């Protein structure tokens, strides 16, 4: 009898969590994006530097992830909200396959909107995402997407000290976030990135981030305006800022998108500035998708002498040469054809061309980065062609 009672107790102990696990997912959503590309990449050197040898790559373009999100009613219109999201690193390389390394948070929602804390894409970054419709998916315009020119790179995690302190497309760690309810299609969002990177004692940088946006979605139109400031990311007293305007219009099978961004980086001699533009479109007929996108970085302006009078240097992809911003611009063309196999799955082919001015230093992003550093990148042109498959769930 005692053995039977002990066995029953053991079974009950294991059965209780199993029963909970079977009932808990009623308020939990599993979602994700699985995407892989096979592409060939090469670059033509300039200013006496060597060419970038052609290589073939099998890679995930930074949108290979899985996530879990849920909500629980607390009564009186108040809800607990949470999300855990992580990169899956489909090619088995990189540092993104960290549990909770992507948009991960916990907070509250109600008639006031949503308030939450964690790691989250900044409102500035999400302004560009308003054009990311099923017809014009940013991840399907080739490895470059919109980050190198329009945002001066993309990065994730704490600041400073990460790979790209000059990038404005950021997934901000240690952040507090607010998103308002929709007022007739208009929504505002705000983010504060805490200054946890400040030295505990003594002098040094005191880094923090502020990001704001306003977006509107109504009928065929979507438009957003975002602003972001980085306090002392690159050094004591150096505050950088950017604003971005993005819009799209959809009519039947056609989509047209456009965007403008401006960077302002402080130096000892004053601000360095750069204007950037994007225009693109998509056309859908049956299962076929045709996408075209053009980005342009203008020459840098302002106190470029503050980066030194000789040699070639840059703040991220914002190139400066011989104390002048002359011939520091760049252009990127992205051409994409997709065939929709289902609502969730698409196969596609793409071609991307990068053309740097003689002193331009724009690079491809992520796994498509040229792997060329310093002055050797100056003036380099490059192209990529490849195939990909994407599945969303």
Number of C-alpha atoms within 10 A of each C-alpha: 6 7 8 9 10 11 12 11 12 11 11 12 11 10 12 11 11 12 10 10 11 10 10 11 13 10 11 14 12 14 13 18 18 21 24 21 24 15 21 17 19 18 22 17 19 19 13 7 14 14 17 19 11 15 12 13 15 16 22 27 24 21 17 23 22 20 20 17 18 17 18 14 14 12 7 8 10 15 17 17 18 19 20 20 22 20 24 24 22 20 14 11 12 14 10 18 17 12 14 19 20 26 19 22 23 17 18 20 22 16 11 13 16 18 21 21 20 21 27 24 20 29 30 30 23 20 25 27 16 19 26 16 12 10 20 26 14 19 16 28 24 27 28 27 21 25 20 24 29 25 24 26 26 20 21 22 17 20 26 23 11 12 14 20 22 25 22 28 24 24 21 24 25 17 23 20 23 21 20 18 17 13 9 9 12 16 17 20 22 21 25 21 24 19 19 15 16 17 12 8 6 7 9 14 19 18 24 21 22 20 23 23 24 20 22 18 17 10 9 11 17 20 22 26 23 25 23 25 20 24 21 23 24 22 15 13 16 18 20 22 20 22 20 24 21 23 23 23 16 18 11 9 12 15 21 20 22 20 22 19 23 19 24 20 21 20 19 11 12 15 19 23 21 23 19 22 20 20 17 20 19 20 19 18 11 8 12 14 20 18 23 20 23 18 24 20 27 23 22 24 17 17 19 24 19 17 21 14 13 12 12 21 21 18 17 17 24 29 28 32 26 16 17 23 24 19 18 27 28 28 21 25 19 25 19 22 19 22 18 17 12 9 11 12 16 20 18 21 20 22 20 24 19 20 22 24 22 18 27 33 30 32 29 24 20 19 17 20 14 22 10 16 10 11 19 18 28 28 25 29 26 22 20 23 20 20 19 21 19 20 17 15 11
